[in-house]
Amino acid sequence: MPAVRIRRRKAVALASAAVLAGLAVPALTPATAGASAPAHEAPAAQARVAGVAAYADYYEGAEGKTGEALKSALHSIISDQTKLSYSAVWDALKETDEDPSNSGNVILLYSGVSRSKSLNGGDVGDWNREHVWAKSHGDFGTSTGPGTDIHHLRPSDVQVNSIRGNKDFDNGGSAVTNGGGSLTDSDSFEPRDAVKGDVARMILYMAVRYEGTDGWPDLEPNNSVSNGSAPYIGKLSVLKEWHEQDPPDSFEQHRNDVIFESYQHNRNPFIDHPEWVEAIW
């Protein structure tokens, strides 16, 4: 392991512990499969300000940059990561997406439902591993790399996951059954309001992390909803709107911390620095 990475992680871990000690993750009301999604959590503004200071060393190489220079610097920083197998993703998601109100459950991304960790699988009523950047967009599958990167893998109801399929993201459509307010039409999917920003930041993380330099496709957002198997996903203009409408909350920040400390040892920079979305795109 490179010495720089060890130094950075050790410094960040100490600062992170101090931040998390004062950060109470708000409770999510446990729900059932037919219940409405939990109310949107208010952004933990003060905690995020402290978090930015805590991770200053991690982002040192990105300071003062904008545009392609910032994107390139962030790519170099977050590409230093530990990669998981696809089977290991199950256990990781049980920790990263744990329901703060019930340690035996996870919160499902699109529906907002709290469901037993033991119900992971492929049957109706189970939850499975949703690739927010659809794995067919670039055809990277579930091989170790973008297919197993838990910054964009989230627990999702099996049926809701199937309805989303590999559709791009956009506004509009009809209500998704048990989708917590999500909408869909023939070529796009709109997640519930409380996680629209989460979805946007996961997509933009993938676009920075995977630049075609390590054997994987160069993933990029665009303004289309008909990208097929090309390594693109849209709509960028809508994703930017969602990012502004739904800022990072404490659940999302805590998830970023768990991934960094316990699994991949890299971070989603757009959770720590929301302003960098506009600085790049």
KASULHU-V433123 format. One record per residue. RES is the residue in one small letter. SS is DSSP state (H for helix, E for strand, - for the rest). PSI is psi in radians with two decimals (999 if undefined). NEAR is the number of other C-alpha atoms within 10 Angstrom. Layout:
res:RES ss:SS psi:PSI near:NEAR
res:RES ss:SS psi:PSI near:NEAR
//
This chain:
res:m ss:- psi:2.26 near:6
res:p ss:- psi:2.52 near:7
res:a ss:H psi:-0.64 near:8
res:v ss:H psi:-0.73 near:10
res:r ss:H psi:-0.70 near:15
res:i ss:H psi:-0.79 near:11
res:r ss:H psi:-0.79 near:13
res:r ss:H psi:-0.81 near:16
res:r ss:H psi:-0.65 near:20
res:k ss:H psi:-0.76 near:13
res:a ss:H psi:-0.73 near:16
res:v ss:H psi:-0.67 near:21
res:a ss:H psi:-0.72 near:17
res:l ss:H psi:-0.77 near:11
res:a ss:H psi:-0.67 near:17
res:s ss:H psi:-0.71 near:20
res:a ss:H psi:-0.69 near:13
res:a ss:H psi:-0.69 near:14
res:v ss:H psi:-0.82 near:17
res:l ss:H psi:-0.46 near:16
res:a ss:H psi:-0.56 near:8
res:g ss:- psi:0.14 near:9
res:l ss:- psi:1.89 near:15
res:a ss:- psi:2.06 near:13
res:v ss:- psi:2.13 near:18
res:p ss:- psi:2.51 near:15
res:a ss:- psi:2.48 near:13
res:l ss:- psi:2.32 near:20
res:t ss:- psi:2.09 near:16
res:p ss:- psi:2.46 near:19
res:a ss:- psi:2.95 near:16
res:t ss:- psi:3.00 near:14
res:a ss:- psi:-0.49 near:18
res:g ss:- psi:0.03 near:12
res:a ss:- psi:2.83 near:15
res:s ss:- psi:2.78 near:15
res:a ss:- psi:2.67 near:28
res:p ss:- psi:2.70 near:18
res:a ss:- psi:2.62 near:11
res:h ss:- psi:2.33 near:14
res:e ss:- psi:2.44 near:18
res:a ss:- psi:2.42 near:13
res:p ss:- psi:2.42 near:16
res:a ss:- psi:1.31 near:18
res:a ss:H psi:-0.83 near:13
res:q ss:H psi:-0.70 near:9
res:a ss:H psi:-0.66 near:17
res:r ss:H psi:-0.65 near:20
res:v ss:H psi:-0.77 near:13
res:a ss:H psi:-0.65 near:16
res:g ss:H psi:-0.65 near:22
res:v ss:H psi:-0.74 near:17
res:a ss:H psi:-0.68 near:15
res:a ss:H psi:-0.58 near:20
res:y ss:- psi:0.32 near:20
res:a ss:- psi:-0.73 near:17
res:d ss:- psi:-0.67 near:16
res:y ss:- psi:-0.69 near:23
res:y ss:- psi:0.28 near:18
res:e ss:H psi:-0.70 near:13
res:g ss:H psi:-0.17 near:15
res:a ss:H psi:-0.11 near:19
res:e ss:- psi:2.34 near:12
res:g ss:- psi:0.07 near:8
res:k ss:- psi:2.73 near:16
res:t ss:- psi:2.99 near:17
res:g ss:H psi:-2.48 near:13
res:e ss:H psi:-0.55 near:12
res:a ss:H psi:-0.70 near:13
res:l ss:H psi:-0.77 near:19
res:k ss:H psi:-0.75 near:22
res:s ss:H psi:-0.73 near:17
res:a ss:H psi:-0.76 near:18
res:l ss:H psi:-0.67 near:24
res:h ss:H psi:-0.79 near:20
res:s ss:H psi:-0.68 near:14
res:i ss:H psi:-0.90 near:20
res:i ss:H psi:-0.19 near:20
res:s ss:- psi:-0.26 near:17
res:d ss:- psi:1.60 near:16
res:q ss:- psi:2.81 near:15
res:t ss:- psi:2.30 near:13
res:k ss:- psi:2.48 near:16
res:l ss:- psi:2.71 near:18
res:s ss:- psi:2.82 near:14
res:y ss:H psi:-0.60 near:16
res:s ss:H psi:-0.57 near:10
res:a ss:H psi:-0.33 near:12
res:v ss:H psi:-0.62 near:17
res:w ss:H psi:-0.95 near:19
res:d ss:H psi:-0.64 near:11
res:a ss:H psi:-0.79 near:20
res:l ss:H psi:-0.48 near:22
res:k ss:H psi:-0.36 near:21
res:e ss:H psi:-0.79 near:18
res:t ss:H psi:-0.56 near:24
res:d ss:- psi:0.43 near:23
res:e ss:E psi:2.43 near:23
res:d ss:E psi:2.08 near:26
res:p ss:- psi:-0.37 near:19
res:s ss:- psi:-0.20 near:15
res:n ss:E psi:1.78 near:16
res:s ss:E psi:-0.15 near:13
res:g ss:E psi:-0.02 near:15
res:n ss:E psi:2.84 near:21
res:v ss:E psi:2.73 near:30
res:i ss:E psi:2.19 near:30
res:l ss:- psi:2.35 near:26
res:l ss:- psi:-1.06 near:28
res:y ss:- psi:-0.61 near:30
res:s ss:- psi:-0.41 near:31
res:g ss:- psi:0.09 near:30
res:v ss:- psi:2.52 near:28
res:s ss:E psi:2.08 near:27
res:r ss:E psi:2.58 near:26
res:s ss:E psi:2.37 near:18
res:k ss:- psi:-0.51 near:22
res:s ss:- psi:-0.24 near:12
res:l ss:- psi:0.70 near:16
res:n ss:E psi:2.27 near:21
res:g ss:- psi:-2.66 near:14
res:g ss:- psi:0.16 near:13
res:d ss:- psi:2.84 near:12
res:v ss:- psi:2.29 near:11
res:g ss:- psi:-0.20 near:14
res:d ss:- psi:3.00 near:18
res:w ss:E psi:2.62 near:26
res:n ss:E psi:-3.01 near:22
res:r ss:E psi:1.82 near:23
res:e ss:E psi:2.19 near:24
res:h ss:E psi:1.84 near:25
res:v ss:- psi:-0.79 near:26
res:w ss:- psi:1.80 near:30
res:a ss:- psi:2.25 near:24
res:k ss:- psi:-0.31 near:20
res:s ss:- psi:-0.29 near:20
res:h ss:- psi:1.45 near:21
res:g ss:- psi:-0.16 near:21
res:d ss:- psi:0.82 near:15
res:f ss:- psi:-0.11 near:18
res:g ss:- psi:-2.52 near:15
res:t ss:- psi:0.31 near:16
res:s ss:- psi:2.71 near:13
res:t ss:- psi:2.20 near:13
res:g ss:- psi:-2.33 near:19
res:p ss:H psi:-0.47 near:24
res:g ss:H psi:-0.22 near:21
res:t ss:H psi:0.23 near:23
res:d ss:- psi:1.94 near:23
res:i ss:- psi:-0.06 near:27
res:h ss:- psi:-0.35 near:24
res:h ss:- psi:0.16 near:23
res:l ss:E psi:2.23 near:23
res:r ss:E psi:2.65 near:25
res:p ss:E psi:2.38 near:27
res:s ss:E psi:2.52 near:27
res:d ss:E psi:2.39 near:31
res:v ss:H psi:-0.82 near:19
res:q ss:H psi:-0.69 near:20
res:v ss:H psi:-0.69 near:22
res:n ss:H psi:-0.73 near:21
res:s ss:H psi:-0.66 near:11
res:i ss:H psi:-0.72 near:17
res:r ss:H psi:-0.74 near:25
res:g ss:- psi:-2.23 near:18
res:n ss:- psi:0.45 near:22
res:k ss:- psi:2.57 near:25
res:d ss:E psi:3.04 near:26
res:f ss:E psi:2.36 near:28
res:d ss:- psi:2.95 near:24
res:n ss:- psi:2.57 near:16
res:g ss:- psi:2.91 near:14
res:g ss:- psi:-2.95 near:15
res:s ss:E psi:2.75 near:13
res:a ss:E psi:2.40 near:14
res:v ss:- psi:2.22 near:22
res:t ss:- psi:2.20 near:15
res:n ss:- psi:0.49 near:20
res:g ss:- psi:0.11 near:29
res:g ss:- psi:0.36 near:25
res:g ss:- psi:-0.01 near:19
res:s ss:- psi:2.66 near:25
res:l ss:E psi:2.72 near:22
res:t ss:E psi:2.69 near:21
res:d ss:- psi:-2.81 near:17
res:s ss:- psi:-0.44 near:9
res:d ss:- psi:0.16 near:17
res:s ss:E psi:2.91 near:22
res:f ss:E psi:2.36 near:24
res:e ss:E psi:1.95 near:26
res:p ss:- psi:2.90 near:26
res:r ss:- psi:2.70 near:20
res:d ss:H psi:-0.65 near:18
res:a ss:H psi:-0.25 near:25
res:v ss:H psi:0.24 near:26
res:k ss:H psi:-0.74 near:25
res:g ss:H psi:-0.64 near:25
res:d ss:H psi:-0.81 near:24
res:v ss:H psi:-0.81 near:24
res:a ss:H psi:-0.79 near:27
res:r ss:H psi:-0.54 near:26
res:m ss:H psi:-0.75 near:21
res:i ss:H psi:-0.78 near:24
res:l ss:H psi:-0.56 near:25
res:y ss:H psi:-0.83 near:25
res:m ss:H psi:-0.64 near:22
res:a ss:H psi:-0.49 near:22
res:v ss:H psi:-0.70 near:23
res:r ss:H psi:-0.71 near:23
res:y ss:- psi:1.73 near:20
res:e ss:E psi:0.29 near:18
res:g ss:- psi:0.28 near:11
res:t ss:- psi:-0.14 near:9
res:d ss:- psi:0.59 near:10
res:g ss:- psi:-0.09 near:9
res:w ss:- psi:2.84 near:15
res:p ss:- psi:2.75 near:19
res:d ss:E psi:1.77 near:18
res:l ss:- psi:2.32 near:24
res:e ss:E psi:2.47 near:21
res:p ss:E psi:2.62 near:22
res:n ss:- psi:-2.97 near:15
res:n ss:- psi:0.51 near:17
res:s ss:- psi:2.74 near:17
res:v ss:- psi:0.44 near:19
res:s ss:- psi:0.92 near:15
res:n ss:- psi:-0.27 near:20
res:g ss:- psi:-2.28 near:15
res:s ss:- psi:0.06 near:15
res:a ss:- psi:2.70 near:15
res:p ss:- psi:0.81 near:22
res:y ss:E psi:2.75 near:25
res:i ss:E psi:2.56 near:28
res:g ss:- psi:-3.12 near:23
res:k ss:- psi:2.28 near:20
res:l ss:H psi:-0.75 near:22
res:s ss:H psi:-0.68 near:14
res:v ss:H psi:-0.72 near:17
res:l ss:H psi:-0.69 near:25
res:k ss:H psi:-0.66 near:18
res:e ss:H psi:-0.78 near:13
res:w ss:H psi:-0.69 near:23
res:h ss:H psi:-0.71 near:23
res:e ss:H psi:-0.69 near:17
res:q ss:H psi:-0.54 near:14
res:d ss:- psi:1.42 near:20
res:p ss:- psi:2.87 near:22
res:p ss:- psi:2.36 near:25
res:d ss:- psi:-3.12 near:23
res:s ss:H psi:-0.52 near:19
res:f ss:H psi:-0.79 near:22
res:e ss:H psi:-0.72 near:20
res:q ss:H psi:-0.75 near:21
res:h ss:H psi:-0.70 near:17
res:r ss:H psi:-0.76 near:21
res:n ss:H psi:-0.72 near:21
res:d ss:H psi:-0.76 near:22
res:v ss:H psi:-0.75 near:19
res:i ss:H psi:-0.74 near:21
res:f ss:H psi:-0.84 near:20
res:e ss:H psi:-0.63 near:17
res:s ss:H psi:-0.29 near:13
res:y ss:H psi:-1.42 near:18
res:q ss:- psi:-0.35 near:20
res:h ss:- psi:0.49 near:19
res:n ss:- psi:2.94 near:22
res:r ss:- psi:2.79 near:27
res:n ss:- psi:1.89 near:24
res:p ss:H psi:-0.39 near:25
res:f ss:H psi:-0.19 near:19
res:i ss:H psi:-0.73 near:26
res:d ss:H psi:-0.62 near:23
res:h ss:- psi:1.37 near:15
res:p ss:- psi:-0.48 near:15
res:e ss:- psi:-0.31 near:13
res:w ss:H psi:-0.30 near:17
res:v ss:H psi:-0.90 near:21
res:e ss:H psi:-0.55 near:12
res:a ss:H psi:-0.46 near:13
res:i ss:H psi:-0.78 near:15
res:w ss:- psi:999 near:14
//
